[in-house]
């Protein structure tokens, strides 16, 4: 499981980086074209959609790195078993949320799959909406990994392995 999530996180970071480059380039083209008096309507939509993908992919990886959601006030004050229990409870709450969001994001992606981009009608809006299920499904995997890693800290769980 660890190797799968490492590979998935690297792929998401790479794709997110590409999306950020596309965002910057599209924004640059938009600024230059407006300065020159040329109307390029597609640049805004490309920039926004690339940014959406970059942010959602980055958010999923931050869940894996335990840098996204937490109740730091409580977690920082606790140690040992109490801290591990709190971290597991937080991760389970987030996992339930991500599973529910996965289900509904798949539905909404299906609904909007054949919608067209306004400026580039040949592109389907569904590919933009696909960022949601990709993010929530991968976040669910990362949360399962984080829960497993936290459970390994308990003496009664030492013998179990996913690798």
Secondary structure by P-SEA (a helix, b strand, c coil): caaaaaaaaaaaaaaaaaaaaaaaaaaaaaaaaaaacccccaaaaaaaaaaaaaaaaaaaaaaaacccccaaaaaaacccaaaaaaaaaaaaaaaaaaaaaaaaaaaaaaaaccbbbccccccccccccaaaaaaaaaaaaaaaaaaaaaaaacccccccccc
